[in-house]
Amino acid sequence: MIKICMIVVLALVLSACQPVEQASNPTATVASPEPSMTPTPEPTATSTPQPTELPPTPTETPQTFEVCSPLEDETIESLPLIITHPLDIPPFGQDTGHHGVDFAYFRRGDRESIEGIEIYAILSGITVLTLDDVIPYGYTLLVETPLSDLPDALQAMLLAGYLPVPDDPNYRLFCPDVITPEVTGSFSVYHLYAHMEERPAFETGDPVVCGQKLGTVGNTGQSSNPHLHLETRLGPSGASFRNMAHYRTYTLEEISNYCLWRMSGYYQLFDPFILFEAAD
């Protein structure tokens, strides 16, 4: 009996030495630690990092860019079929080459001539100049469209082709002192429609909408047959031309404006089909 009791006592002692595994109790809560004697610092205004500079606001470009055919019954796709004289850009200071694109035809469809066909604005803009029947342009309308109205990619393309204005353009025609335009850093696209039948019914400052009728095709000015002469240039915004003419006895102001427009290098020619091909 004594031996059995010793075995039982020994077993109880050994079991008391084993680690006890705490039972898991899903509803039990763990006691929170006693709060520290050191108070938690209050957040300051600079505790949240702030950007050192606000991101630039994206420049908004027009949601839609509209280019219109300049001629009645012609689409942008059909215009190349009626080119009679393409653009031929001369060097600065020279009045050679061909300062635009001429459109004409004979017996196209039911029409026997392009004379009298309606002329439309290729872009929306503001009237800059309306010319009487003078040499070389004849009855003419000049419209300005801010470059910022064009899509970003088209703006970049046109600006990339704008060459530095020469200090001495070396005019070959008689040119009086040409007034330098005010260059503020902003540019515009200028589109000129020449050789119209009659004087356009627009004055400086009048708005023009893409596709709006400007006049009709004629044979005025220095022209040998009815056609539309379409001229597009990139130059400083805010051009001011009250008149322009050359090759005959005109005023010094008319000749000076002609030289500024065509030969000074400030208003640089580009192919209007750059605009047509960028249309949606």
C-alpha positions, 0 to 999 in steps of 0.5 A: 500500500505504501508503494502504491501511494508513493507512485501516485504522489510521484505522478502528481508531482510530475504532472504539476511540472508540465506546461499548461496550455491556455484554453482558447476562449473566443469571447474573452477580451484582452485587458488593455495596458495601463495608459502611459504617464506621457501624454500622446502629442496632439497632431500638428498642421504639418503632420500630414505631408503636403505637396510643395507645388500644385500640379499645373492645370492641363490646357484645354483644347477644343473638343472638336476641331472643324475644317470646312471645304472652301468651295460649293459642291466640293468636299475636302477629299475632292479638292486635290482634283481641282488644283490648278496651281499648287503652293510654291513657297519662295525664300524670305524677301522674294515675291516669286513662287506662288503664295497659295493654292489655286482651285479652278475647273472647266465643265465639272459635272453640270457646271461649265465654269467655277465662276460664281461658285460659293466660297466658304470659310475653312475655319472660324475666326475674325475678319482682319481685312477686306480688299477692293479690286486691287493688284494682285489679289482683287476682291479679297477677304482675310480671316484670323484664327487663333492658333490656340483654337487648333488641336495641340498636335497641329499647333506643334506641327505649325510652330515647328515649321515657323522659321526665324525671321531674318533681320534683313529680308532683302526685298527685291520689290520696292518696299518702303519702311515696313512696320514691324508687327507687335510680337507678343508670343501668341500666334494665329493662322491667317486664311486669305480668299482672293479673286472674288466676284464682288467685294465681300460684305465683311468688315474688320472685326466681323466674326466668321464661322467655318462653312459660312459663305464669304463670297463667290469665285471671280476673276478680279485682280491679277487673274487670267481666269476665274479661280479661288486663290487660297492662302494660309499663313502662320504669324503673330496674332492681332495683325492689322492691315487696313489695305495692301496692294503692289505692282501699280501706283498705290499708296506707300501704306498699301505697298508697305502692308503688301511687303509685310504680309508677303515678304517680311518673314513674319507671316509665313506660308504653309500648305492649307492641306495641313489643315484639311488633313487634320480634320476629324 
